[in-house]
Amino acid sequence: MGFHIVKRENCPWWQRLILYVAAVLIALGLGAVVLLFMGVDPIEYYYQMFTMGTVGNRIAYKTFMNYLKEFVPLALTATALSLAFKMRFWNIGGEGQFIMGSIAAAFVVFRFGPVLPMWLTLVLMCLAAMLVAGLYGSIAGVLKVKFGTNETLLTLMLNYVALYVLNFIGETKADWNFFLQEQSARPVFKNFSSIAAFPQFALGGKFQLNLCVILTFAVGALVFIYLKYTKQGYEVSVVGDSLGSARYAGMKTGWVILRTVFLSAALIGLAAAFKVGTAGVLSTSITDDVGWTGITVAWLAQLYTPMIFLVSALICVLQHGSMVAAATFSQVDSSFANMLQGAILFLVLAADFYTRFRLARVKKGEKKNG
């Protein structure tokens, strides 16, 4: 007798949910073991992490506002990446597209912000970031369609090109470089929050909701509708399932790939504009690794848009909460969240594999005949 992997016919949704929840709990359990070895009470640590130190905190509203600043670019970037991933175009270039979008947004502020109304400057920031990031991402799309290049390798290399461009801007004092403070002896990025900043709305007390949060949920809803209820979204799914079938059905697969890659990168540029317009300054660490984390989020959520927002919220709690907990438990580094994130990803993918496939016992002779 032997074993081989066969596809499951059907896995109920409730069984999938139980397996995914169990995977997360097991990851937290592994993290608890690590904390115990470090001499830290895991219950107290997780309490501090998941509450983000807001319980009994008089300035808890600031913690939640900072949390939303991390949530917006991550959720939007992961949503954008899922567009390309659904088409099986492996866009690993989120970091580079985010950087190029950030530079374009900052360029608009410094060049046009002083002479234009703030609302128009913000609109132009978003449009410029989307256009530049979209075109930058389309480089890999064009080469894929024309020459069949490997988009994974190409988008990965383009990340470093964008990073070097940003580092060059941030380290070069020159007359042309209006991104830096003129009066500073060393290179320092200029703050432009007084020129252009996304408005905030008071929701009772001192808590203020940034417009970017509302726009991010609106974009998420539009992407969900686009993928599920439009012809273009259907084409993305068909190309992702089988390129040959899409061609046989008469679809212009090259155009579908280029259109989707541009849209994916453009939405990452929009996330960059939101981040820059909220922070009010460009920096060499402007991405906060959302291009990499967004890949994890998209896969954990199975490329399903509503789930992407839920997973983004969880990942941001892990990241933001771990920094808060690290202030209480000095022996635990804030990067503990990265370990938990990796464990959750590995175990959720294992659970997903179990929901799709199973081990079947077969006789060796049957296996050979099959």
N, C-alpha and C positions, 0 to 999 in steps of 0.2 A: 504494500500500500504506500501511496505517496500523497503529497499535497500540492495544490496549485491555486492561484488566485483567480476567482471568477467574479463577475459583476453581480451585485445584488439587484434583484428585480425591483424591489420597493423598500423604502425605509420611511416609516411614519414620521411626521414632523415632530411629534412629541418625543420620539426616541432620539432624534437628532438634537433637540433642545436639551434633553437630559445629558447626553454625551458631551455637548459643548460646555454646559455648566459644570459637569464633573471634571472636564479638562482644566477649566479655570481654577476650580477648588484644589485639584491636585497640584497645580503650579504654585498656588498660594501655600499649600502644605510644604512643598519643597523649599519655598522661601522661608517658611517658619523654621524649618530644620537648620538652614544656614544662619538665621538670626540667633537661634539657641546656641549654636557653636560660637557665636560672637559675643555671647553673654547678654543678649538683648531679649526682653520679653516680647514675643511676636504679637501677642494680643494687643499690648499697648502700642507697639509700633504700627500695626495695621490700623488701629483706631486713629492714631495721629495722621496716618497717610490717607485713609479714605475720607476722613472728615476735613483734611487739609488744614487742621488747626483752627477751624472756624468756631468750634463749640466753646462758648464762654469768651470768645474774642470780641472785643469792642470794635475792632476794625475789620470784622469778617467780610464786610462788603468789598473792601479793597482786595482781599484774597480772591473772592469770586470774580471780580472784575479782571484781575490778572490771569485767572484761570481761563476766562473767555478769550483773552488775548492769545493764548496758546491754542485754544480749541479751534478758532476760526481758520487760521492757515492750514492746520492739520486736516480738518474735515474737508475743506475745499480742495486741497491738494490730493487727498486720497480719492475723493470723488472724481477728480479730473483723471487720475491715473487709471481708475477702473474703466473709463471709457476706452482707452487704448487696450487695456488687458482683455476686455470682453472680445476684442477683435483679434486677440492673440498677437498683438504688437507689443512687445515687451519694452515699454518706455521706462528705462531706468534713469532717465535724464531729468527727473523732477528737480534736483538740486540746481542744475545749471539753468534750467528754464526759470526757476524761481529767482535766481540771481540776476539774470538778464531782465526779467520783469521789474525787479527792484530798482535796477539802474535806470531803466526807462522811466519809471514813475518819479524817481528823484530828479531826473533831468527835466521833466515837465515842470515840477515845482520850482526849481531854481531859475528856469528860463522864462516861464510864463506866469508863475504864481504872483510875483509882485505887481503885475499889470492887469491880471484877470480877476473876476469875482471868485471867491473861494469855491463855490459850488461848481463852477465851470472848470476850475483847476482840478478838482477831485474827479470830475468826469473824464477829463483829458488824461489824468494819471492812469485811470483804469483802462481806458482805450489804448494808450501807448504801451502799457505793460502787457496787455493781452496781445497786441499786434507783434511786439518784439519777441515775446516768449513764444508765441505761436509760430512765427517765422523761424525762430531758432530751433524749435522742436521739429519743424517741417524738413529741416536739413536731412535728418535721419529717414523721414518718410519718403522724400524724393529719391534718395539713394537706394532705399529698399525697393521702391517701385521700378526704378530704371535699371538697377544693376543687381538686385537681390542681395544687398549687403546685410550683414547681421546687425539688426537694430539694437540688440542688447549691448554689444561691444561699442558701437558708435555712440549711443546716447550716454554710455558710461564715460567715454573719453571727452565728450562735449561738456560734461560736468566740470572737468578739470580746466578746460579752456575758459569757461565762464568764471571759475574761481580765480584763475590767474589774472583775468581782466579786472575783477573786483579788487584783488590785492594790489594790482598796479595802480588803480585809481586811489586806493586808500593809503598808499605809501609814497606817492609822487607829488611833491610840492612844486607847482608850476603855475604860470599865469593863466593857462587854459583850464586848470583844474578848479572849477567853481564848486565842486563837491566838498572841498576842505575849507577849514577856517583860515582866513587870510592872516589874522593876527597871531595865530599859534606858531611857535617855533618848530614844533614837531607836527607831523601829519595827524590831523584830527578831523573827523567828519563833521560838517556843519549841521546844526539843528535847524529844522524848518517848520517846527510845530506851530509857530506863530503865523506862518504863511498859509499852510494848508493842513487841516486835520479833520477827520471824519467826525461829524456831530454825535453827541451823546444825549440820551433822553432820560430824565429822572423818572424812576419808577417807585417812588416812595422812599422817604428817608434820604440817605446819602448815596444809595446805589444808583448808578447811571449805566444804561444799556447803550453800547456803541451801535451805530447804524450798521456796521460791518456784520454784526451777528445776525441781524434781520436779513440782510442781503445774502448772507451765506446760506441760510435756510431756504430762501427763495430760489437761489441757484440750484440747491440740492433737489428741490421739488421740480424744477424745470428739467433737470437732467433725468430724473426718474420718469417724468412724462415723455421725454424725448426717446428714451430707450424702450419704453414699454408700449407707447401708443402711436409712434410716428413711423412712417415708411423708412426714414433714414436710420432710426434706431433698429428696426428690423433688419436692415441691410448690415449693420454692424454685427448683429448676432449671427447672421448667415455666413458672412465672411469669416467670423471667428470659428464657426463650426466646421466649415469646409470651404476652402478657397475655390476648389474645383467645382463644387456644387453652385457656388455663387456665380461663377463664370458661365456655367451651363444654363443658369436661370436668366442670363442676359444682363447681369449687373456689371457696371463699370467698376471693377474691383480696385483698380488703381486710384480712381477718384474717391472711392469710399475710404480707402486707407489714408489718402492725403487729407481729406476733409476731417476725418476723425482724429488723426494725429495733431492737426492744427488746433482743433477744438480742445483736445486734451491739454496741450501745452498752453493755449490761451487762457484756460481756466486756472492753470497754475500761475500764470502771470497775474491774473486777477487776485489770487490769494496773496501774491507778493505786493500788489498795490495796497491791499487792505492792511498788510503787515507794516509796510513803510508809512502809510498814511496814519496809522495808529501810533507807531513808535515815534514818528516825527524826525527820524534820523536814519541814514544809511550806515551800515557797519559790515565788517568782514564776516561776521557771524549772523547775518540777517536771517538766514534760513532756519536756524535752530534745528537743522537736520530733518526738516519736515519732508524733504524729498525722499529720504531713506525710510523714515517712520511711516510715511504715507503708503509705501509699498506693503509694509507689514499690516497696516490697518485695512487696506483694500482686500488682502487675501484672507485676513481673519473674518472679514465681513462677507466673504464669498462674492465679492464684487456687487453686492446688493446695496443700493444707495441708502435706504433708510437704516440698514444695519451699519453702514459706514459711519453715520453720525453717532450711533450708539457706541460703537467700538472706539471712535475718536474720543468720546467723552470719557470712557474707561481709561484709555491710554493716557490722556491728559491728567486724570486723577492720579494715576501711578507716577507720572513724571513730576507733576506739581506737588503732589502730596509727599513724595519721597524727599523732596528738598525741604519741606516743612518739618518732616520727621527727623531729617538729618540734623536739624538745628537742636533737637532734643537729645538725640542719640548720636554723639560725635563719632563713635566707633563705626557707624554705618555710613558709607559714602552714598551720595545722592544717586550714583550710577546703579545702585541696587535695583532701581526701577527698570533699567535696561536688561538686567538679568531676568527679572520677573516677566518682562515683555517677551523675551526670547523663549522662556519656558512655556508661556501661554501660547505663543505662536506654534511651537513644536507640538505641544499636546493637542491643540485644537486641530492642527493639520492631521495628526494621527487619528483623532476622533472622526474627522471628515473622511479619511481613507476607509475607516471601518464602516461608515454609513454607505459608502459606495461599493465596497468590495468585501469578499469573505473568503476564507480558506475552505476549499472543498477537498475531501479525501477521494482519491481515485486510484484504481489499480494501474500499475505501470504499463500494462498492455493496452489499456483503454487510453492512457495518455499518449502513447505512441500512435495509436490508430487515429486519435483526434487530431 
